Amino acid sequence: MALVGFCAGVVSLPLLLITQADKLSQDSSWFIPAVLLSLAVPIVGALNGLIYAVLGYPLYRWITARVDLHTYSGEFELVKRSDDREI
């Protein structure tokens, strides 16, 4: 989830820079806030994803313990691998 949050921050960074361009351009030293924004958005996204993962995992475990979602049924056959046959 941290990686997903980081990637979401990277993808949303151009949109954020475009929407905040008028505020950034009003500052005489616009370069420093733009660089800080470019560094902070992916890091905050990763931390946000990590927090959601830590908070959401107990709920996920609780739900899957009560509702049998991740089970397989049926018969399974083990396939032996030989050199002349591909699996």
C-alpha positions in Angstrom: 0.0 0.0 0.0 2.9 2.3 0.6 4.1 1.7 -2.9 0.6 2.4 -4.3 0.4 5.6 -2.3 3.8 6.7 -3.5 2.8 6.0 -7.1 -0.5 7.9 -6.6 1.5 10.8 -5.3 3.8 10.8 -8.3 0.9 10.5 -10.8 -1.1 13.3 -9.0 1.9 15.6 -8.7 1.5 17.3 -12.2 -2.2 17.9 -11.5 -1.3 19.4 -8.1 1.4 21.6 -9.6 -1.1 22.8 -12.3 -3.8 23.6 -9.8 -1.4 25.4 -7.5 0.5 27.2 -10.2 -1.1 30.6 -9.5 -0.2 30.4 -5.8 3.3 29.2 -6.6 3.9 32.0 -9.2 2.8 34.7 -6.8 5.8 33.9 -4.6 9.1 35.5 -5.7 11.0 32.4 -4.9 8.6 30.0 -6.5 11.3 27.4 -7.1 11.7 26.3 -3.5 8.0 25.7 -2.8 7.7 23.8 -6.1 10.6 21.5 -5.2 9.3 20.9 -1.7 5.9 20.1 -3.1 7.4 17.7 -5.6 9.3 15.9 -2.8 6.5 16.0 -0.2 3.6 14.7 -2.3 5.0 11.2 -3.0 6.3 10.8 0.5 2.9 11.9 2.0 1.2 9.5 -0.4 3.4 6.6 0.7 2.8 7.4 4.4 -1.0 7.7 3.7 -1.0 4.3 2.0 1.0 2.8 4.9 -1.5 4.2 7.5 -4.4 2.8 5.5 -2.7 -0.6 5.3 -2.0 -0.7 9.1 -5.6 0.4 9.9 -7.3 -1.7 7.3 -5.5 -5.0 7.8 -7.2 -5.9 11.1 -10.6 -5.2 9.5 -9.7 -7.4 6.5 -8.6 -10.2 8.9 -11.8 -9.9 10.9 -14.0 -10.0 7.8 -12.2 -12.9 6.2 -12.3 -14.9 9.4 -16.1 -14.6 9.4 -16.9 -14.8 5.7 -15.3 -17.7 3.9 -14.1 -15.7 0.9 -10.6 -17.2 0.2 -11.3 -20.9 0.0 -10.9 -23.3 -2.9 -12.9 -26.5 -3.2 -12.7 -29.4 -5.5 -10.1 -31.9 -6.4 -6.5 -31.0 -7.2 -4.0 -33.0 -9.0 -0.3 -32.6 -8.6 1.4 -32.4 -11.9 4.9 -33.9 -12.0 7.3 -32.0 -14.2 9.4 -34.0 -16.7 12.0 -32.8 -19.1 10.1 -33.8 -22.2 6.8 -32.2 -21.2 6.1 -28.5 -20.4 3.5 -27.6 -17.8 
